[in-house]
Amino acid sequence: MKKNFVVTEEYINSRLDRWFRRNIFDLPQSLLEKSIRKGNIKVNKKKKNSSYKLALNDSITIYDFNAVPNKHKKKSTPYKATKKDISSSSEIFIEDNENFVVINKPAGVAVQSGTKSKRNILDILKSTDEFSNYKPYTVHRIDKETTGLLIVAKNRKYAQLFTSLFRIRKIHKVYLAIVLGSFLKKSGTIKDDLFHYEGKIKVTTKAITHFTVIDSSSNYSLIKLSPETGRKHQLRKHLLMHGNPILGDTKYRITNKHKSQNAKLMLHAYKINFSINNLKYNFTAELPDVFKQFIKEKYLKIS
């Protein structure tokens, strides 16, 4: 038995396995991985990894399943933005036009709703004046505790465009981070094989990040990071592996003694640039107060 499904705008940039669980069957990850490896689940008639990011109008074919959409699966309830969320949202917009916005995302807010966090940027944006006649589309993500630049599309066309630009590495990002320790070199490139698990399968990916040390003081360094690849938690994993974890990182740290040293993750998406129809866009996001205060306290210079 074979059934075909077409990816709608709601699932642009969603993982294949997540799409399957939300729309077909809530299979255990191990069984889902096995089905994908066997070719029982294909995208555009080709085998894809479970982590494959879906694009609009991708054709998903499911073989040898009684592929009835999971009608009885309870739908997640969107986060209802509070008055405080809406009133403070006016401060985060850096760019607002008919096709997309660029915001300075605060710490502690996820980009999308998940099992561990209901409060999220997309649901908050839906309640703002800037999106009164539009629907927000995610085109990339930054971690919940990371602050800084985030692009959100206002229509399908630009959602697809930005997704494509990210995929071919035509969108360039610069992060600022405060890390523990010092560096032997003032600049360089970090190349590592990072891994994660999809079910019981270990998946290894190449990650590349360029760095420049802006300043160092006592036990801390202020650095600029330019990721060439876009792996999950790439910057945080890179720096931990090389002995310089990001200050305030409660997950990727050397020892527990650094866990509560600073409540905020000192990682900020500082600059982003790209071109659309030969028009160049350059955006910079102001550092959060806690980041600026720490720089001042440790006598670090940003320029």
C-alpha angles and dihedrals in degrees: 000000000000132000131181129213130184121218113241127206090264090070102042108139093008119136117257094236092051091049090052095050093047096046110026120016133344092233123174110261093246093056092044091051090050092051091050092049091051091053095246088128118045137171117216087348092301134105113254134181118258088249093057110134111232124230129205113283094010108157113231116196121194119196131194094010132114083236103196113152111253098255094168096052109115111246117230115251114238116243111259109225114232125226088255091053092051097043093049093044092078088069096058101060115105097164130016124177137143094276107037148351131221116210138184099235115214123225120268098034121107120220092229134017115268142168092274100037129038097174107084143160097244095056091045092051090053088066097050128098089239089066099036091118099025143066119230116238121194114226100170139357142226124197120275094249095040116098130208145049121021127168118213120185123220098206142026095255094058093039088059092043095053092043089054093046091052091047093054092041097245093133112078123203133190123197131193119213139175110217138181117259134004136284129239091215128046091219140003147124127279117210120182141157105239122193140196135173127251100193104310094335117105110219120197123198133179115244127192128188130171117212140191125189108227098182142337131209129176105312099349140077130197109214141179117225128197111185115208093187127039109225123158110274087353098154094043093049094044094053095045091050090054095048099257108100119186113261112256095020106141094184107040103043138127100235138355091255089075093050099089098026089106126006095212127069106241096218120114130180094226109172138014132179137179142148130239120185090347091305112125121218123196123177134180126192120212114241117255116255094249090055093049091046093053091049089053094047093051094043093240119159120218095199 
